[in-house]
């Protein structure tokens, strides 16, 4: 009986250690600026990274409204509204905050299932939030159904790279 308890405790310790390591990795990834080599045009569909405290690591779908100068785009969010909720929020953002929209989850999964500790984005509170899977119960991940998850990807050298 003691061996079973030791095995369970060691397994839980390894899981907790992995969670702590992934949490630090997530923080570092969320804080870095992605390598943006793509120039966008008016009307392009994009995702915009938030660099506001409490929203770091989240991306919001938007459309390029205009190119303001060599360093800024004016964008219109698809899921965020003005304070009075009368219109989609428009904002001036730096080119480093904008990336292409990642391929749809079904295109990137190609038969793969999410696994424990996979790096993912979860759609919540009007945007995509970077995180990792800490538990799986049946078809539920993070207590969200799998349709609200996608593998986390980084845009680098004009290609999407899945981080697992």
DSSP file (Angstrom, degrees, kcal/mol; ACC not computed):
  #  RESIDUE AA STRUCTURE BP1 BP2  ACC     N-H-->O    O-->H-N    N-H-->O    O-->H-N    TCO  KAPPA ALPHA  PHI   PSI    X-CA   Y-CA   Z-CA
    1    1 A X     >        0   0    0      0, 0.0     4,-1.7     0, 0.0     3,-0.2   0.000 360.0 360.0 360.0 -37.8    0.0    0.0    0.0
    2    2 A X  H  >  +     0   0    0      1,-0.2     4,-2.3     2,-0.2     5,-0.2   0.855 360.0  57.8 -63.8 -34.5    2.8    2.4    0.8
    3    3 A X  H  > S+     0   0    0      2,-0.2     4,-2.5     1,-0.2    -1,-0.2   0.888 104.3  51.7 -63.1 -38.5    4.2    2.0   -2.8
    4    4 A X  H  > S+     0   0    0     -3,-0.2     4,-2.6     2,-0.2    -1,-0.2   0.926 110.4  48.0 -63.6 -45.4    0.9    3.1   -4.3
    5    5 A X  H  X S+     0   0    0     -4,-1.7     4,-2.7     1,-0.2    -2,-0.2   0.896 111.9  49.8 -63.0 -40.0    0.9    6.2   -2.2
    6    6 A X  H  X S+     0   0    0     -4,-2.3     4,-2.8     2,-0.2    -2,-0.2   0.914 111.5  49.0 -64.6 -42.6    4.5    7.0   -3.1
    7    7 A X  H  X S+     0   0    0     -4,-2.5     4,-2.5     2,-0.2    -2,-0.2   0.923 113.0  46.7 -62.7 -44.8    3.8    6.5   -6.8
    8    8 A X  H  X S+     0   0    0     -4,-2.6     4,-2.5     2,-0.2    -2,-0.2   0.928 113.9  48.1 -63.3 -45.6    0.7    8.8   -6.6
    9    9 A X  H  X S+     0   0    0     -4,-2.7     4,-2.4     2,-0.2    -2,-0.2   0.910 112.8  48.1 -63.1 -42.7    2.7   11.4   -4.6
   10   10 A X  H  X S+     0   0    0     -4,-2.8     4,-2.6     2,-0.2    -1,-0.2   0.902 112.0  49.9 -63.7 -41.0    5.6   11.3   -7.1
   11   11 A X  H  X S+     0   0    0     -4,-2.5     4,-2.4    -5,-0.2    -2,-0.2   0.919 112.2  47.1 -62.8 -44.3    3.2   11.6  -10.0
   12   12 A X  H  X S+     0   0    0     -4,-2.5     4,-2.7     2,-0.2    -2,-0.2   0.886 111.9  50.8 -64.9 -39.2    1.5   14.6   -8.4
   13   13 A X  H  X S+     0   0    0     -4,-2.4     4,-2.6     2,-0.2    -2,-0.2   0.914 111.1  47.9 -65.3 -42.3    4.9   16.2   -7.7
   14   14 A X  H  X S+     0   0    0     -4,-2.6     4,-2.4     2,-0.2    -2,-0.2   0.913 112.8  49.2 -63.2 -41.9    6.0   15.7  -11.3
   15   15 A X  H  X S+     0   0    0     -4,-2.4     4,-2.4     2,-0.2    -2,-0.2   0.935 112.7  46.7 -62.1 -46.6    2.7   17.1  -12.6
   16   16 A X  H  X S+     0   0    0     -4,-2.7     4,-2.4     1,-0.2    -2,-0.2   0.892 111.8  51.3 -64.0 -39.8    3.0   20.1  -10.2
   17   17 A X  H  X S+     0   0    0     -4,-2.6     4,-2.3     2,-0.2    -1,-0.2   0.907 110.8  48.5 -62.5 -42.4    6.7   20.6  -11.3
   18   18 A X  H  X S+     0   0    0     -4,-2.4     4,-2.8     2,-0.2    -2,-0.2   0.902 110.2  52.1 -64.0 -41.6    5.6   20.6  -15.0
   19   19 A X  H  X S+     0   0    0     -4,-2.4     4,-2.5     2,-0.2    -2,-0.2   0.922 110.2  48.1 -60.5 -45.8    2.8   23.1  -14.3
   20   20 A X  H  X S+     0   0    0     -4,-2.4     4,-1.8     2,-0.2    -2,-0.2   0.915 112.9  48.1 -62.5 -43.5    5.3   25.5  -12.6
   21   21 A X  H  X S+     0   0    0     -4,-2.3     4,-2.1     1,-0.2    -2,-0.2   0.925 113.2  47.5 -62.9 -45.3    7.7   25.2  -15.5
   22   22 A X  H  X S+     0   0    0     -4,-2.8     4,-2.9     1,-0.2    -2,-0.2   0.880 107.5  56.7 -64.8 -37.8    5.0   25.7  -18.1
   23   23 A X  H  X S+     0   0    0     -4,-2.5     4,-2.1     2,-0.2    -1,-0.2   0.912 109.2  45.7 -60.0 -42.6    3.6   28.7  -16.1
   24   24 A X  H  X S+     0   0    0     -4,-1.8     4,-2.2     2,-0.2    -1,-0.2   0.906 113.4  49.9 -65.9 -41.3    7.1   30.4  -16.3
   25   25 A X  H  X S+     0   0    0     -4,-2.1     4,-2.5     2,-0.2    -2,-0.2   0.893 109.4  51.7 -63.9 -40.7    7.4   29.5  -20.0
   26   26 A X  H  X S+     0   0    0     -4,-2.9     4,-2.9     2,-0.2     5,-0.2   0.929 108.8  50.8 -61.2 -46.7    3.9   31.0  -20.7
   27   27 A X  H  X S+     0   0    0     -4,-2.1     4,-1.7     1,-0.2    -2,-0.2   0.923 112.2  46.7 -57.9 -46.2    4.8   34.2  -18.9
   28   28 A X  H  X S+     0   0    0     -4,-2.2     4,-1.2     2,-0.2    -1,-0.2   0.912 114.8  46.4 -63.9 -43.2    8.0   34.6  -21.0
   29   29 A X  H  < S+     0   0    0     -4,-2.5     3,-0.4     1,-0.2    -2,-0.2   0.913 111.9  50.6 -66.2 -43.0    6.2   33.8  -24.3
   30   30 A X  H  < S+     0   0    0     -4,-2.9    27,-0.4     1,-0.2    -1,-0.2   0.830 111.5  48.9 -64.9 -32.3    3.3   36.1  -23.5
   31   31 A X  H  < S+     0   0    0     -4,-1.7    -1,-0.2    -5,-0.2    -2,-0.2   0.718  94.7  88.4 -82.4 -21.5    5.7   39.0  -22.7
   32   32 A X  S  < S-     0   0    0     -4,-1.2     2,-0.5    -3,-0.4    -3,-0.0  -0.435  79.6-119.3 -80.6 154.2    7.9   38.7  -25.8
   33   33 A X        -     0   0    0     -2,-0.1    64,-0.1     1,-0.0    -1,-0.1  -0.780  31.2-122.6 -88.7 129.9    7.2   40.5  -29.0
   34   34 A X        -     0   0    0     -2,-0.5     2,-0.9    62,-0.4   122,-0.1  -0.351  28.5-101.6 -70.0 153.6    6.6   38.1  -31.9
   35   35 A X        -     0   0    0    120,-0.5     2,-0.7    -2,-0.0   123,-0.3  -0.671  42.5-166.8 -76.4 107.1    8.8   38.4  -35.0
   36   36 A X        +     0   0    0     -2,-0.9   120,-0.1     1,-0.1    63,-0.1  -0.869  26.6 153.8-103.1 112.4    6.5   40.2  -37.4
   37   37 A X        +     0   0    0     -2,-0.7     2,-0.4     2,-0.0    -1,-0.1   0.431  47.0  94.5-113.7  -4.4    7.8   40.2  -40.9
   38   38 A X        -     0   0    0     62,-0.0     2,-0.5     0, 0.0   119,-0.0  -0.752  62.6-147.6 -94.8 133.6    4.5   40.5  -42.7
   39   39 A X        -     0   0    0     -2,-0.4     2,-0.2     0, 0.0    -2,-0.0  -0.853  18.9-144.6 -96.8 134.9    3.2   43.8  -43.8
   40   40 A X        -     0   0    0     -2,-0.5     2,-0.3     4,-0.1     3,-0.0  -0.648   6.1-147.9-102.3 156.7   -0.6   44.1  -43.7
   41   41 A X    >   -     0   0    0     -2,-0.2     3,-2.2     1,-0.1    23,-0.3  -0.766  39.9 -73.8-116.5 162.6   -3.0   46.0  -46.0
   42   42 A X  T 3  S+     0   0    0     -2,-0.3    23,-0.2     1,-0.3    -1,-0.1  -0.330 120.9  24.2 -54.3 132.4   -6.3   47.7  -45.5
   43   43 A X  T 3  S+     0   0    0     21,-3.2    -1,-0.3     1,-0.3    22,-0.1   0.257  86.2 140.5  93.7 -11.3   -9.0   45.0  -45.0
   44   44 A X    <   -     0   0    0     -3,-2.2    20,-2.5    20,-0.1     2,-0.4  -0.405  53.3-125.5 -66.6 140.1   -6.6   42.3  -43.8
   45   45 A X  E     +A   63   0A   0     18,-0.2    56,-0.7    -2,-0.1     2,-0.3  -0.740  45.0 159.9 -84.0 131.8   -8.0   40.0  -41.0
   46   46 A X  E     -AB  62 100A   0     16,-2.8    16,-2.5    -2,-0.4     2,-0.4  -0.834  39.3-120.0-141.4 174.6   -5.5   40.0  -38.1
   47   47 A X  E     -AB  61  99A   0     52,-2.6    52,-2.4    -2,-0.3     2,-0.5  -0.981  24.5-149.8-120.9 142.4   -5.1   39.2  -34.4
   48   48 A X  E     -AB  60  98A   0     12,-2.5    12,-2.0    -2,-0.4     2,-0.3  -0.946   9.3-137.0-117.2 126.0   -3.9   42.0  -32.1
   49   49 A X  E     -A   59   0A   0     48,-3.1     2,-0.4    -2,-0.5    10,-0.2  -0.596  16.3-135.2 -79.9 137.7   -1.9   41.2  -28.9
   50   50 A X        -     0   0    0      8,-2.3     7,-0.8     5,-0.4     8,-0.4  -0.802  21.1-178.9 -92.6 134.9   -2.8   43.1  -25.8
   51   51 A X        +     0   0    0     -2,-0.4     2,-0.3     5,-0.2     5,-0.1   0.143  45.2 118.7-114.4  16.2    0.0   44.5  -23.8
   52   52 A X  S >> S-     0   0    0      3,-0.1     3,-2.6     1,-0.1     4,-0.6  -0.613  78.7 -94.8 -83.1 142.9   -2.2   45.9  -21.0
   53   53 A X  T 34 S+     0   0    0     -2,-0.3    -1,-0.1     1,-0.3    -2,-0.1  -0.305 114.8  22.1 -53.7 133.2   -1.8   44.7  -17.5
   54   54 A X  T 34 S+     0   0    0     -3,-0.1    -1,-0.3     2,-0.0    -2,-0.0   0.231 121.3  61.5  89.6 -13.6   -4.3   41.9  -16.9
   55   55 A X  T X4  +     0   0    0     -3,-2.6     3,-1.7     3,-0.1    -5,-0.4   0.340  66.8 130.6-123.8   3.0   -4.6   41.2  -20.6
   56   56 A X  T 3< S+     0   0    0     -4,-0.6    -5,-0.2     1,-0.3   -25,-0.1  -0.375  72.0  30.6 -62.6 133.1   -1.1   40.2  -21.5
   57   57 A X  T 3  S+     0   0    0     -7,-0.8    73,-1.8   -27,-0.4     2,-0.3   0.431  96.4 113.8  96.5   1.2   -1.0   36.9  -23.5
   58   58 A X  E <   - C   0 129A   0     -3,-1.7    -8,-2.3    -8,-0.4    -1,-0.4  -0.804  47.8-158.9-107.9 150.5   -4.4   37.5  -25.1
   59   59 A X  E     -AC  49 128A   0     69,-2.8    69,-3.2    -2,-0.3     2,-0.4  -0.967   3.1-157.6-127.4 142.9   -5.2   38.1  -28.8
   60   60 A X  E     -A   48   0A   0    -12,-2.0   -12,-2.5    -2,-0.4     2,-0.2  -0.969  21.9-117.5-125.7 135.4   -8.2   39.8  -30.3
   61   61 A X  E     +A   47   0A   0     -2,-0.4    17,-2.7    65,-0.3    18,-0.7  -0.458  47.5 154.1 -71.5 139.2   -9.6   39.4  -33.8
   62   62 A X  E     -AD  46  77A   0    -16,-2.5   -16,-2.8    15,-0.3     2,-0.4  -0.933  37.9-123.0-154.9 173.3   -9.6   42.6  -35.9
   63   63 A X  E     -AD  45  76A   0     13,-2.1    13,-2.4    -2,-0.3     2,-0.5  -0.979  32.5-112.3-125.0 139.6   -9.5   44.1  -39.4
   64   64 A X  E     + D   0  75A   0    -20,-2.5   -21,-3.2    -2,-0.4    11,-0.2  -0.613  31.9 179.9 -71.3 121.2   -6.9   46.6  -40.6
   65   65 A X  E     -     0   0A   0      9,-3.1     2,-0.3    -2,-0.5    10,-0.2   0.851  63.5 -22.5 -87.7 -43.0   -8.8   49.9  -41.2
   66   66 A X  E     - D   0  74A   0      8,-1.7     8,-2.8   -25,-0.1     2,-0.7  -0.989  55.9-111.6-162.6 161.3   -5.7   51.8  -42.4
   67   67 A X  E     - D   0  73A   0     -2,-0.3     6,-0.2     6,-0.2     3,-0.1  -0.914  30.5-175.3 -99.1 114.9   -2.0   52.1  -42.4
   68   68 A X  E     -     0   0A   0      4,-1.6     2,-0.3    -2,-0.7     5,-0.2   0.907  59.1 -39.0 -82.2 -43.6   -1.2   55.2  -40.3
   69   69 A X  E >  S- D   0  72A   0      3,-1.3     3,-0.7     0, 0.0    -1,-0.2  -0.871  80.9 -63.0-162.5-167.9    2.6   55.3  -40.7
   70   70 A X  T 3  S+     0   0    0     -2,-0.3     3,-0.1     1,-0.2    25,-0.0   0.656 132.7  33.3 -66.2 -14.2    5.6   52.9  -40.8
   71   71 A X  T 3  S+     0   0    0      1,-0.1    24,-1.8    23,-0.1     2,-0.4   0.430 111.1  60.6-122.2  -1.6    5.0   51.8  -37.3
   72   72 A X  E <   -DE  69  94A   0     -3,-0.7    -4,-1.6    22,-0.3    -3,-1.3  -0.975  47.7-167.9-139.3 144.8    1.2   51.9  -36.7
   73   73 A X  E     -DE  67  93A   0     20,-2.6    20,-2.9    -2,-0.4     2,-0.6  -0.942  21.6-135.6-119.2 147.3   -2.1   50.4  -38.0
   74   74 A X  E     -DE  66  92A   0     -8,-2.8    -9,-3.1    -2,-0.4    -8,-1.7  -0.924  35.7-174.7 -96.3 127.3   -5.6   51.6  -37.2
   75   75 A X  E     -DE  64  91A   0     16,-2.9    16,-2.2    -2,-0.6     2,-0.5  -0.849  24.7-144.4-124.1 158.4   -7.6   48.4  -36.5
   76   76 A X  E     -DE  63  90A   0    -13,-2.4   -13,-2.1    -2,-0.3    14,-0.2  -0.987  24.6-134.4-122.2 120.7  -11.3   47.6  -35.9
   77   77 A X  E     -D   62   0A   0     12,-2.8   -15,-0.3    -2,-0.5   -16,-0.0  -0.394   4.7-152.6 -72.7 148.4  -11.9   44.8  -33.4
   78   78 A X  E    S+     0   0A   0    -17,-2.7   -16,-0.1    48,-0.1    -1,-0.1   0.761  94.5  26.0 -88.1 -29.3  -14.5   42.1  -34.2
   79   79 A X  E    S+     0   0A   0    -18,-0.7     2,-0.4    47,-0.2    -1,-0.1   0.503 106.5  79.3-116.0  -6.5  -15.3   41.3  -30.6
   80   80 A X  E     -     0   0A   0    -19,-0.3     9,-2.7     9,-0.2     2,-0.2  -0.868  59.6-164.6-107.9 139.5  -14.6   44.4  -28.6
   81   81 A X  E     - E   0  88A   0     -2,-0.4     7,-0.2     7,-0.3    -3,-0.0  -0.715  28.7 -89.6-116.6 165.4  -16.9   47.4  -28.6
   82   82 A X    >   -     0   0    0      5,-2.7     3,-2.2    -2,-0.2    -1,-0.1  -0.215  52.8 -95.3 -63.1 165.3  -16.7   51.1  -27.6
   83   83 A X  T 3  S+     0   0    0      1,-0.3    -1,-0.1     2,-0.1    -2,-0.0   0.847 129.2  47.1 -55.5 -36.6  -17.6   51.9  -23.9
   84   84 A X  T 3  S-     0   0    0      3,-0.0    -1,-0.3     1,-0.0    -2,-0.1   0.391 108.9-126.6 -88.3   5.9  -21.2   52.7  -24.8
   85   85 A X  S <  S+     0   0    0     -3,-2.2    -2,-0.1     2,-0.2     3,-0.1   0.663  74.8 123.2  62.6  18.9  -21.4   49.5  -26.9
   86   86 A X  S    S+     0   0    0      1,-0.1     2,-0.3     2,-0.0    -1,-0.1   0.657  75.0   3.5 -85.9 -15.3  -22.6   51.5  -29.9
   87   87 A X  S    S-     0   0    0     -5,-0.1    -5,-2.7     3,-0.0    -2,-0.2  -0.988  88.4 -76.3-160.9 161.0  -19.9   50.3  -32.4
   88   88 A X  E     -E   81   0A   0     -2,-0.3    -7,-0.3    -7,-0.2     2,-0.2  -0.391  59.0-103.1 -61.9 143.5  -16.8   48.1  -32.7
   89   89 A X  E     -     0   0A   0     -9,-2.7   -12,-2.8    -7,-0.1     2,-0.4  -0.505  35.4-162.2 -70.0 131.9  -13.8   49.5  -31.0
   90   90 A X  E     +E   76   0A   0     -2,-0.2     2,-0.3   -14,-0.2   -14,-0.2  -0.921  15.8 171.6-113.6 145.1  -11.2   51.0  -33.3
   91   91 A X  E     -E   75   0A   0    -16,-2.2   -16,-2.9    -2,-0.4     2,-0.5  -0.995  36.4-119.0-153.3 151.0   -7.7   51.6  -32.0
   92   92 A X  E     +E   74   0A   0     -2,-0.3     2,-0.3   -18,-0.2   -18,-0.2  -0.854  41.9 176.7 -91.2 124.5   -4.2   52.6  -33.2
   93   93 A X  E     -E   73   0A   0    -20,-2.9   -20,-2.6    -2,-0.5     2,-0.1  -0.902  30.4-107.7-129.0 156.6   -1.7   49.8  -32.6
   94   94 A X  E >   -E   72   0A   0     -2,-0.3     3,-1.7   -22,-0.2     4,-0.3  -0.449  31.8-114.3 -78.9 157.5    2.0   49.2  -33.3
   95   95 A X  G >  S+     0   0    0    -24,-1.8     3,-1.2     1,-0.3   -23,-0.1   0.796 114.6  64.3 -62.4 -27.4    3.0   46.8  -36.0
   96   96 A X  G 3  S+     0   0    0    -25,-0.3   -62,-0.4     1,-0.2    -1,-0.3   0.612  97.1  56.4 -71.7 -11.7    4.6   44.6  -33.4
   97   97 A X  G <  S+     0   0    0     -3,-1.7   -48,-3.1   -64,-0.1     2,-0.4   0.499  95.6  80.9 -94.0  -5.1    1.1   43.9  -31.8
   98   98 A X  E <   +B   48   0A   0     -3,-1.2     2,-0.3    -4,-0.3   -50,-0.2  -0.849  49.8 162.8-111.2 136.2   -0.4   42.6  -35.1
   99   99 A X  E     -B   47   0A   0    -52,-2.4   -52,-2.6    -2,-0.4     3,-0.1  -0.943  42.8 -89.0-140.1 162.8   -0.1   39.1  -36.5
  100  100 A X  E     -B   46   0A   0     -2,-0.3     2,-0.4   -54,-0.2   -54,-0.2  -0.258  53.3 -93.1 -64.3 162.0   -1.9   37.1  -39.1
  101  101 A X        -     0   0    0    -56,-0.7    -1,-0.1     1,-0.1     3,-0.1  -0.655  47.7-117.3 -74.4 128.6   -4.9   35.0  -38.0
  102  102 A X        -     0   0    0     -2,-0.4     3,-0.1     1,-0.1    -1,-0.1  -0.236  38.9 -85.7 -62.9 157.2   -3.6   31.5  -37.3
  103  103 A X        -     0   0    0      1,-0.1    -1,-0.1     2,-0.1     5,-0.1  -0.277  60.2 -84.7 -58.0 151.0   -5.0   28.6  -39.4
  104  104 A X    >>  -     0   0    0      1,-0.1     3,-1.3    -3,-0.1     4,-1.2  -0.235  40.2-111.1 -58.2 147.3   -8.2   27.2  -38.1
  105  105 A X  H >> S+     0   0    0      1,-0.3     4,-2.2     2,-0.2     3,-0.6   0.853 116.7  56.1 -50.4 -43.6   -7.9   24.6  -35.3
  106  106 A X  H 3> S+     0   0    0      1,-0.3     4,-1.1     2,-0.2    -1,-0.3   0.822 105.5  52.8 -63.7 -29.7   -9.1   21.7  -37.6
  107  107 A X  H <4 S+     0   0    0     -3,-1.3    -1,-0.3     1,-0.2    -2,-0.2   0.805 115.7  39.6 -72.7 -29.5   -6.3   22.6  -40.1
  108  108 A X  H << S+     0   0    0     -4,-1.2    -2,-0.2    -3,-0.6    -1,-0.2   0.700 109.6  58.1 -94.1 -21.6   -3.6   22.4  -37.4
  109  109 A X  H ><  -     0   0    0     -4,-2.2     3,-2.9    -5,-0.2    -2,-0.1   0.885  69.7-177.2 -77.9 -37.2   -4.8   19.4  -35.4
  110  110 A X  T 3< S-     0   0    0     -4,-1.1     3,-0.1     1,-0.3    -3,-0.1   0.870  81.9 -37.7  36.3  56.8   -4.8   16.9  -38.3
  111  111 A X  T 3  S+     0   0    0      1,-0.3    -1,-0.3    -5,-0.2     2,-0.1   0.278 109.1 130.6  87.3 -11.8   -6.2   14.2  -36.2
  112  112 A X    <   -     0   0    0     -3,-2.9    -1,-0.3    -4,-0.1     2,-0.3  -0.427  45.1-147.9 -73.5 150.5   -4.3   15.1  -33.1
  113  113 A X        -     0   0    0     -3,-0.1     2,-0.2    -2,-0.1    -1,-0.0  -0.782  29.2 -94.5-108.6 159.1   -6.1   15.5  -29.8
  114  114 A X        -     0   0    0     -2,-0.3     2,-0.3     4,-0.0     6,-0.0  -0.512  45.3-160.8 -70.7 144.0   -5.2   17.8  -27.0
  115  115 A X    >   -     0   0    0     -2,-0.2     3,-2.3     1,-0.1    18,-0.3  -0.846  32.4 -74.7-124.2 161.6   -2.9   16.3  -24.4
  116  116 A X  T 3  S+     0   0    0     -2,-0.3    18,-0.2     1,-0.3    -1,-0.1  -0.323 119.3  13.9 -54.0 132.1   -2.0   17.2  -20.8
  117  117 A X  T 3  S+     0   0    0     16,-2.4    -1,-0.3     1,-0.3    17,-0.1   0.417  86.9 149.1  77.4   4.0    0.4   20.1  -20.8
  118  118 A X    <   -     0   0    0     -3,-2.3    15,-1.9     1,-0.1     2,-0.5  -0.405  52.7-117.7 -61.3 141.8   -0.2   21.1  -24.5
  119  119 A X  E     +F  132   0A   0     44,-0.4    33,-2.2    13,-0.2     2,-0.3  -0.733  50.1 163.8 -81.6 128.4    0.2   24.9  -25.0
  120  120 A X  E     -FG 131 151A   0     11,-2.2    11,-2.7    -2,-0.5     2,-0.4  -0.867  39.5-128.0-139.4 167.2   -3.1   26.2  -26.2
  121  121 A X  E     -FG 130 150A   0     29,-3.0    29,-2.0    -2,-0.3     2,-0.4  -0.976  24.3-159.1-114.7 138.2   -5.2   29.3  -26.7
  122  122 A X  E     -FG 129 149A   0      7,-2.4     7,-2.5    -2,-0.4     2,-0.7  -0.968  17.6-127.5-118.8 134.1   -8.7   29.3  -25.3
  123  123 A X  E     +F  128   0A   0     25,-2.9     2,-0.3    -2,-0.4     5,-0.2  -0.714  52.1 137.2 -83.2 117.3  -11.4   31.7  -26.5
  124  124 A X  E >   +F  127   0A   0      3,-2.8     3,-1.7    -2,-0.7    -2,-0.1  -0.980  56.5  15.1-157.6 147.3  -12.8   33.5  -23.5
  125  125 A X  T 3  S-     0   0    0     -2,-0.3    -1,-0.1     1,-0.3     3,-0.1   0.894 130.5 -54.2  49.8  47.4  -13.8   37.1  -22.7
  126  126 A X  T 3  S+     0   0    0      1,-0.1   -65,-0.3    -3,-0.0     2,-0.3   0.503 122.9  61.6  73.3   7.5  -13.9   38.1  -26.4
  127  127 A X  E <  S- F   0 124A   0     -3,-1.7    -3,-2.8   -67,-0.1     2,-0.5  -0.926  85.8 -91.0-152.4 176.3  -10.3   37.0  -27.2
  128  128 A X  E     -CF  59 123A   0    -69,-3.2   -69,-2.8    -2,-0.3     2,-0.4  -0.851  38.4-159.8 -97.2 126.5   -7.8   34.2  -27.4
  129  129 A X  E     -CF  58 122A   0     -7,-2.5    -7,-2.4    -2,-0.5     2,-0.3  -0.912  14.5-127.5-113.9 132.7   -5.9   33.6  -24.2
  130  130 A X  E     + F   0 121A   0    -73,-1.8     2,-0.3    -2,-0.4    -9,-0.2  -0.567  52.3 116.5 -79.2 135.0   -2.5   31.7  -24.0
  131  131 A X  E     - F   0 120A   0    -11,-2.7   -11,-2.2    -2,-0.3     2,-0.3  -0.869  50.3-105.8-167.3-158.7   -2.3   28.9  -21.5
  132  132 A X  E     - F   0 119A   0    -13,-0.3     2,-0.5    -2,-0.3   -13,-0.2  -0.981  35.1 -94.1-149.6 159.4   -1.8   25.1  -21.2
  133  133 A X        +     0   0    0    -15,-1.9   -16,-2.4    -2,-0.3     3,-0.1  -0.626  36.5 171.9 -80.5 121.0   -3.9   22.1  -20.4
  134  134 A X        +     0   0    0     -2,-0.5     2,-0.3     1,-0.3    -1,-0.2   0.571  67.2   8.7-103.6 -13.6   -3.7   21.2  -16.7
  135  135 A X        -     0   0    0    -20,-0.1     7,-1.0     2,-0.0     2,-0.4  -0.974  56.2-154.5-164.6 151.5   -6.4   18.5  -16.7
  136  136 A X  E     +H  141   0B   0     -2,-0.3     2,-0.5     5,-0.2     5,-0.2  -0.997   9.3 178.4-133.6 128.2   -8.6   16.5  -19.0
  137  137 A X  E >   -H  140   0B   0      3,-2.0     3,-2.2    -2,-0.4     2,-0.3  -0.920  67.2 -57.3-129.0 105.3  -11.9   15.0  -18.1
  138  138 A X  T 3  S-     0   0    0     -2,-0.5     0, 0.0     1,-0.3     0, 0.0  -0.465 120.0 -18.7  62.3-122.4  -13.5   13.2  -21.1
  139  139 A X  T 3  S+     0   0    0     -2,-0.3     7,-0.8    -3,-0.1     2,-0.4   0.232 116.2 103.7 -97.9  11.3  -13.9   15.7  -23.9
  140  140 A X  E <   -HI 137 145B   0     -3,-2.2    -3,-2.0     5,-0.1     2,-0.4  -0.816  45.8-176.2-103.3 134.7  -13.5   18.7  -21.6
  141  141 A X  E >  S-HI 136 144B   0      3,-2.5     3,-4.0    -2,-0.4    -5,-0.2  -0.986  74.5  -7.4-126.2 136.0  -10.3   20.8  -21.2
  142  142 A X  T 3  S-     0   0    0     -7,-1.0    -1,-0.1    -2,-0.4     3,-0.1   0.753 123.9 -68.1  52.4  24.1   -9.9   23.7  -18.8
  143  143 A X  T 3  S+     0   0    0      1,-0.3     2,-0.4    -8,-0.2    -1,-0.3   0.687 118.9 109.1  63.5  19.3  -13.6   23.2  -18.0
  144  144 A X  E <  S-I  141   0B   0     -3,-4.0    -3,-2.5     2,-0.0    -1,-0.3  -0.937  78.2-105.9-118.7 146.3  -14.2   24.5  -21.6
  145  145 A X  E >   -I  140   0B   0     -2,-0.4     3,-2.1    -5,-0.2    -5,-0.1  -0.347  35.7-109.5 -66.9 155.7  -15.4   22.4  -24.5
  146  146 A X  G >  S+     0   0    0     -7,-0.8     3,-1.8     1,-0.3    -1,-0.1   0.716 112.2  72.2 -63.3 -20.9  -12.7   21.6  -27.1
  147  147 A X  G 3  S+     0   0    0      1,-0.3    -1,-0.3   -25,-0.0   -42,-0.1   0.686  93.9  56.8 -68.6 -13.6  -14.3   23.9  -29.7
  148  148 A X  G <  S+     0   0    0     -3,-2.1   -25,-2.9   -26,-0.1     2,-0.3   0.285 100.5  76.3 -96.5   9.9  -13.1   26.9  -27.6
  149  149 A X  E <   +G  122   0A   0     -3,-1.8     2,-0.3   -27,-0.2   -27,-0.2  -0.868  50.2 173.8-119.9 152.8   -9.4   25.7  -27.8
  150  150 A X  E     -G  121   0A   0    -29,-2.0   -29,-3.0    -2,-0.3     2,-0.1  -0.974  43.1 -92.7-146.6 154.8   -6.7   25.7  -30.4
  151  151 A X  E     -G  120   0A   0     -2,-0.3   -31,-0.3   -31,-0.2     2,-0.2  -0.459  50.0-108.7 -64.3 140.1   -3.1   24.8  -30.3
  152  152 A X        -     0   0    0    -33,-2.2    11,-2.3    11,-0.4     2,-0.3  -0.525  42.4-173.5 -72.5 137.2   -0.9   27.8  -29.5
  153  153 A X  E     -J  162   0C   0      9,-0.2     2,-0.4    -2,-0.2     9,-0.2  -0.962  15.8-150.6-132.6 148.7    1.1   29.1  -32.4
  154  154 A X  E     -J  161   0C   0      7,-2.4     7,-2.3    -2,-0.3     2,-0.6  -0.956  19.2-128.8-118.4 139.7    3.8   31.7  -32.9
  155  155 A X  E     +J  160   0C   0     -2,-0.4  -120,-0.5     5,-0.2     2,-0.3  -0.788  43.3 154.9 -88.0 119.6    4.3   33.6  -36.1
  156  156 A X  E >   -J  159   0C   0      3,-2.8     3,-1.2    -2,-0.6  -120,-0.1  -0.978  60.1  -2.9-151.4 132.9    8.0   33.4  -37.1
  157  157 A X  T 3  S-     0   0    0     -2,-0.3     3,-0.1     1,-0.3    -1,-0.1   0.891 127.1 -57.4  52.8  44.9    9.8   33.7  -40.5
  158  158 A X  T 3  S+     0   0    0   -123,-0.3     2,-0.3     1,-0.2    -1,-0.3   0.739 120.7  96.2  60.5  26.8    6.5   34.1  -42.4
  159  159 A X  E <  S-J  156   0C   0     -3,-1.2    -3,-2.8    -5,-0.0     2,-0.4  -0.978  75.1-116.6-141.8 153.9    5.2   30.7  -41.0
  160  160 A X  E     -J  155   0C   0     -2,-0.3     2,-0.5    -5,-0.2    -5,-0.2  -0.785  27.6-162.8 -88.3 133.1    3.1   29.5  -38.1
  161  161 A X  E     -J  154   0C   0     -7,-2.3    -7,-2.4    -2,-0.4     2,-0.4  -0.979  12.1-139.8-120.1 121.2    4.9   27.3  -35.6
  162  162 A X  E     -J  153   0C   0     -2,-0.5     2,-0.6    -9,-0.2    -9,-0.2  -0.678  13.2-149.9 -80.8 128.4    2.8   25.1  -33.3
  163  163 A X              0   0    0    -11,-2.3   -44,-0.4    -2,-0.4   -11,-0.4  -0.889 360.0 360.0-100.0 119.0    4.3   25.1  -29.7
  164  164 A X              0   0    0     -2,-0.6    -1,-0.1   -46,-0.1   -11,-0.0   0.363 360.0 360.0-116.0 360.0    3.6   21.8  -27.9
